Amino acid sequence: MKKLIYVLKGIVIGIATLVPGVSGGTMAIILGLYDDMIRAVNSFFKDIKGNATLLFTIALGGIIGIGVFSRLIEYCLNKYHFPMLYLFVGIIIGGIPVLYKKTNVGKKSIKDWIYFVIGFTIVLIMATYNGVIINLADSTGILNILFLILAGLIIAVALILPGISTSFMLLVIGLYDITLKAINNLDLNYLIPIGIGIFVGVIATTKVLDKYIHEKPRQTYMLILGFVIGSIIEIFPGLPIGLNLMASIISFTLGLTAIRFISVKNAT
């Protein structure tokens, strides 16, 4: 039963990674998996069987979530743009109390808000980048492979660091549509090199993040909170009108309620 729960939570995390502005890492915190995942990677060889089982079941769920829901999300974003974005905003806002609670650890100082400002500013700066590097992703040969591995390393940071959406990072570097299409078409020439970069990046990032979470937990989560608030601003689509107004209110409420319910259940 416990393994099944890990798979189901992995599916939710997988879906979250597909949503621009929604962080898979944040979702892992809300679901109560984040610390266990970081610990399993960093101490993998201390309990190979236990850690491998944990990571495999979550990864299996993530793959299922991405594989099954990528086409659905792509369709809904194209067909119901405003309601879907308001659903995402509701999900993000619903997870903020969980993250804020994480900041209430360690020695408090007004200077800690500097980390919030840094995180907030980084997301805004990221959003100013353009997608000119799409040509590299569409090219062929060794340059294409090296670029995709590098892109995977960058994506790994977003995958592990709560508050930075993997899909938002893909949007920033101009690869969201290409990656979604590659997943839907199972384009291994694209997915394998980017997967290698993600794997290497995850191993490196978890060690650094684990160190800072233990040594400066409040400052680290203030930084993450800045990322989250900044991402809301970036994906906010504006005020809906007409039929989109009621649909957006409903979808926002559903997203907010669902995440609050999940986070409360995992806190008890």
Protein Blocks (a to p, Z undefined) as FASTA:
>chain_A
ZZmmmmmmmmmmmmmmmpghiafklmmmmnopmmmmmmmmmmmmmmmmlmmmmmmmmmmm
mmmmmmmmmmmmmmmmmmmmmlmmmmmmmmmmmmmmmmmmmmmgcjddfklmmmmmmmmm
mmmmmmmpccklmmmmmmgcjklmmmmmmmmmmmmmmmmmghiafklmmmmnopmmmmmm
mmmnopaklmmmmmmmmmmmmmmmmmmmmmmmmmmmmlmmmmmmmmmmmmmmmmogbjae
hjllmmmmmmmmmmmmmmmmmmmmmmZZ
